[in-house]
Amino acid sequence: MARVGIREVATLAEVSLGTVSHYINHPDKVSPEKRERIQRAIDQLGFVRNNAAWQLRLGRSGTIAYIAPDVSNPFFATIAEGVEQRAATHDLSVFISNSNRSRAREDAYLELFESQRVQGMLVSSHHPIDDRLAQIRSRGIPSVLIGQRAADPTQPSVSIDDVTGGHMAVQHLLELGRRRVAFVGGPLGIRQVADRLEGANSAVREVPGAVLEIVNGTNRTIAEGREIGRAILARPADARPDAVFAVNDLLALGILQVLVHGGIRVPEDIALVGYDDIEFGEASIIPLTTIRAPHEGFGFAAVDLLVDAMSDEPRPDAPKQVIFQPELIVRASTTGR
């Protein structure tokens, strides 16, 4: 069946095309008698306005996009929830997509959302992306980078001070008397991972006799955490670390599961710290010490930055980069209580 347009509505209501257009966009400019005839025609024909075309004429879509690297990770799912909540207060709808940590999929979504003329984009990426976002911005679509601080000072971003977070995690382990710390996570080329490692290294350098072993990874998932846990378990007892700092809670939970099932006492034999403070960490069999990142605040702050960037008159004093400070959350995986 062919789509019903305003021409058919105008014919049935016996009014002009312009009158139907006024009724749709500015009903107060149409007389009550004509409004009634047009509405009867719309109901009879089953007319539905083509919002895409209407929004294109207005030059704005009322829609933004959020590209997440892994929506199965509760950290990014919570950010997405915050984005949706904040966007709703600005009467914006949100397209949410999952790049699955693939640069090719990320690029494909950037192209798709640009072609759909969304008003703005929010992007959580594990790759250098400032240049790509600058190109899109030059064509009229602003963006905010979430999770890593933008290298370009003109690119808005929302991030956490990961160097401080890494330092906090390892300093806590060292203050408990641990001296053989394993840093677990990667790839090290990811800015957030590299910053957490930098902070961990700085903490170790402050304590004579402390050493930091780097266990590079690829996926930062529970499954990868289990693999690393099995590798640690396979070592002789005197070759194991006495503490582990995992770059996210998913890795830490996978490691924790294998160590406990393998008879390793946590934290007596190996103390364990994660990062992100996802809900599952507190609810695990041994509650997980972690570095808290304000995921909800990420989504709210990112939408606020984007709304300002989308404004016809952006505030001159509006911040470009918002950097949250991390918080150490101490639980039983390091203290036993």
C-alpha positions in Angstrom: 0.0 0.0 0.0 1.3 3.4 -1.0 2.2 5.8 1.8 -0.5 8.5 2.4 0.9 12.0 2.0 -0.4 15.5 2.9 -1.6 15.9 -0.7 -4.2 13.1 -0.1 -5.2 14.7 3.2 -5.6 18.1 1.6 -7.8 16.6 -1.2 -10.1 14.8 1.3 -10.3 17.8 3.6 -10.9 20.1 0.7 -8.1 22.5 1.8 -4.8 23.6 0.3 -1.5 21.8 0.9 -0.3 24.9 2.8 -3.2 24.7 5.2 -2.4 21.0 6.0 1.2 22.0 6.5 0.2 24.8 8.9 -2.1 22.3 10.8 0.8 19.9 11.3 3.4 22.5 12.3 1.4 25.5 13.5 -2.2 24.4 14.3 -2.9 27.7 16.0 -2.7 29.3 12.5 -5.6 27.2 11.2 -9.3 27.9 11.8 -11.2 25.5 14.1 -13.4 24.4 11.3 -10.5 23.5 9.0 -8.6 21.9 11.9 -11.6 19.5 12.4 -11.8 18.7 8.7 -8.1 18.0 8.4 -8.0 15.8 11.5 -11.0 13.8 10.2 -9.1 13.3 6.9 -5.9 12.2 8.8 -7.9 9.7 10.9 -9.7 8.3 7.9 -6.6 8.0 5.7 -4.2 6.8 8.5 -1.8 9.6 7.7 1.5 9.6 9.6 3.9 12.6 9.3 7.3 11.9 7.8 9.4 13.1 10.7 12.7 12.6 8.9 11.7 15.0 6.1 10.1 17.5 8.5 13.2 17.5 10.7 15.5 17.9 7.6 13.6 21.0 6.7 14.0 22.3 10.2 17.8 21.6 10.0 17.7 19.5 13.2 16.7 16.0 14.1 16.0 16.0 17.8 18.2 12.9 17.9 21.7 12.2 19.2 23.8 9.0 19.0 25.9 7.1 21.5 28.5 4.7 20.3 29.7 2.4 23.0 32.6 -0.1 22.7 30.9 -2.9 24.7 27.4 -2.7 25.9 27.7 -6.0 27.7 30.1 -4.3 30.1 27.9 -2.8 32.9 30.2 0.3 33.0 29.1 1.3 29.5 25.5 0.2 30.0 25.3 2.5 33.0 26.7 5.4 30.9 24.1 4.7 28.3 21.4 4.8 30.9 22.7 8.2 32.1 22.8 9.5 28.6 19.2 8.5 27.9 18.0 10.1 31.2 19.8 13.3 30.6 18.8 13.5 26.9 15.2 13.1 27.8 15.4 16.3 29.9 16.4 18.1 26.7 13.7 16.5 24.6 16.3 14.5 22.7 16.0 10.9 21.6 19.1 8.6 21.6 20.4 6.0 19.2 22.6 3.6 21.0 25.0 1.3 19.1 27.7 -1.2 20.0 31.1 -1.1 18.2 32.2 -4.3 20.0 35.7 -2.8 20.3 36.0 -2.9 16.4 37.5 0.2 14.7 35.7 -0.8 11.5 32.3 -1.0 13.2 33.0 2.2 15.0 33.7 4.0 11.7 30.6 2.4 10.1 28.4 3.8 12.9 30.1 7.2 12.6 29.3 7.3 8.9 25.7 6.0 9.5 24.8 8.6 12.1 26.4 11.4 10.1 24.3 10.3 7.0 21.2 10.3 9.2 22.1 13.9 10.3 21.8 13.3 14.0 22.3 16.5 15.9 25.3 15.3 17.8 27.3 12.2 18.8 28.7 10.8 22.0 31.5 8.3 21.5 33.3 5.9 23.8 36.3 4.7 22.0 39.4 2.6 22.7 41.2 4.2 19.7 42.6 7.6 18.8 39.6 9.3 17.3 40.1 13.1 17.6 40.9 13.6 13.9 37.8 11.6 12.8 35.5 13.6 15.1 37.1 16.9 13.9 36.2 16.0 10.3 32.6 15.3 11.3 32.4 18.5 13.4 33.6 20.5 10.4 30.6 19.2 8.5 28.2 20.5 11.2 27.8 17.6 13.7 29.4 18.2 17.2 30.5 15.3 19.4 31.7 14.5 22.9 34.3 11.8 23.6 33.5 9.7 26.7 36.0 7.8 28.8 39.2 9.2 27.5 40.4 12.8 27.6 40.6 14.3 24.1 44.1 15.1 22.8 42.6 18.0 20.8 41.7 20.9 23.3 38.8 21.9 21.0 37.2 18.5 21.2 34.8 18.2 24.2 35.4 15.1 26.4 34.4 13.5 29.6 36.9 11.3 31.4 38.4 10.2 34.7 41.9 10.9 36.0 43.1 7.4 35.3 46.7 8.1 36.3 45.5 9.0 39.8 43.2 6.0 39.8 46.0 3.6 39.0 48.2 5.2 41.7 45.4 4.9 44.2 44.8 1.2 43.5 48.5 0.1 43.8 49.3 2.5 46.7 46.5 0.8 48.6 48.0 -2.7 48.0 51.4 -1.5 49.0 50.1 0.1 52.2 48.8 -3.4 53.0 52.3 -4.7 52.8 52.1 -6.3 49.3 55.3 -6.1 47.3 54.8 -8.3 44.2 52.0 -6.6 42.3 50.7 -7.8 38.9 49.1 -5.2 36.6 46.6 -7.0 34.5 45.0 -5.6 31.3 45.5 -4.2 27.9 46.2 -3.6 25.1 48.6 -1.0 26.5 48.0 1.2 23.4 44.6 2.1 24.8 44.9 5.5 26.5 42.9 4.6 29.6 45.0 1.4 30.2 48.3 3.2 29.6 47.3 5.9 32.1 46.3 3.4 34.8 49.6 1.6 34.3 51.5 5.0 34.6 49.8 5.6 37.9 50.6 2.0 39.1 54.2 2.4 38.2 54.5 5.7 40.0 53.1 4.1 43.2 55.6 1.2 43.0 58.5 3.6 42.5 57.7 5.2 45.9 58.2 1.9 47.8 61.6 0.3 48.0 61.5 -3.4 47.2 58.2 -3.3 45.4 57.9 -4.7 41.9 55.2 -4.4 39.2 54.7 -7.3 36.8 52.7 -6.4 33.6 50.3 -9.0 32.3 49.1 -7.6 29.0 45.7 -8.6 27.7 43.3 -7.9 24.9 39.6 -8.0 25.8 39.2 -7.0 29.4 36.4 -9.5 29.9 35.4 -12.0 32.6 36.5 -14.8 30.2 40.0 -13.2 29.8 40.2 -12.8 33.6 39.6 -16.5 34.0 42.4 -17.3 31.6 44.8 -15.0 33.4 43.7 -16.5 36.7 44.4 -20.0 35.5 47.9 -18.9 34.4 48.6 -17.4 37.8 47.2 -20.5 39.5 49.6 -22.7 37.4 52.7 -21.0 38.8 54.6 -22.3 41.8 53.4 -20.5 45.0 56.6 -18.5 45.3 56.3 -17.2 41.8 52.8 -15.8 42.1 52.1 -12.2 42.8 50.8 -11.3 46.2 48.5 -8.7 44.8 46.7 -8.0 41.5 45.5 -4.8 40.1 43.1 -5.4 37.1 42.3 -2.5 34.8 38.5 -3.2 35.1 36.2 -5.1 37.4 35.3 -7.7 34.7 38.9 -8.9 34.6 39.1 -8.8 38.3 36.0 -10.9 38.8 37.2 -13.6 36.3 40.5 -13.8 38.2 38.8 -13.9 41.5 36.6 -16.8 40.4 39.5 -19.0 39.3 41.7 -18.2 42.3 39.0 -19.0 44.8 38.0 -22.2 43.1 41.7 -23.1 42.9 42.1 -22.9 46.6 43.9 -19.5 46.7 42.9 -17.4 49.7 41.8 -13.9 48.7 43.1 -11.6 50.1 45.4 -13.6 52.4 47.4 -15.1 49.6 46.6 -12.7 46.8 44.9 -9.3 47.3 42.8 -8.1 44.4 41.7 -4.6 43.1 39.5 -3.9 40.2 38.4 -0.6 38.4 35.0 0.9 37.6 32.9 -0.2 40.6 30.3 -2.1 38.7 27.4 -3.5 40.7 28.5 -7.2 40.3 31.8 -6.4 42.1 30.1 -5.5 45.4 27.8 -8.6 45.0 30.6 -11.2 44.3 31.4 -14.0 46.7 34.3 -11.9 48.0 33.3 -8.2 47.6 35.7 -6.5 45.3 37.9 -3.5 46.2 37.8 -1.2 43.2 38.4 2.3 41.9 35.0 4.0 41.5 34.4 6.0 38.3 31.1 8.0 38.3 29.5 6.2 35.3 26.1 8.0 35.8 27.9 11.3 36.0 29.7 10.5 32.7 26.4 10.3 30.8 24.9 13.4 32.4 28.1 15.5 31.8 28.5 14.3 28.2 25.0 15.2 27.2 25.3 18.6 28.9 28.5 19.3 26.9 26.9 18.1 23.7 23.8 20.2 24.2 26.0 23.3 24.6 28.0 22.4 21.5 24.8 21.9 19.5 23.4 25.3 20.7 23.2 28.2 18.2 25.0 30.2 20.9 27.4 28.0 22.9 28.3 29.4 26.3 31.8 31.0 26.0 32.6 29.8 29.6 31.4 26.2 29.1 34.1 23.7 29.8 35.5 21.6 26.9 36.9 18.8 29.0 35.3 17.5 32.2 37.6 15.3 34.3 36.2 13.3 37.2 38.4 12.3 40.2 38.5 8.6 41.1 37.6 7.1 44.5 39.1 4.1 46.2 36.3 1.7 47.4 37.8 -0.7 49.9 36.1 -4.2 50.3 37.0 -7.7 51.4 39.2 -8.6 48.4 42.0 -6.6 49.9 41.2 -6.3 53.6 39.3 -9.5 54.3 36.4 -7.6 55.7 
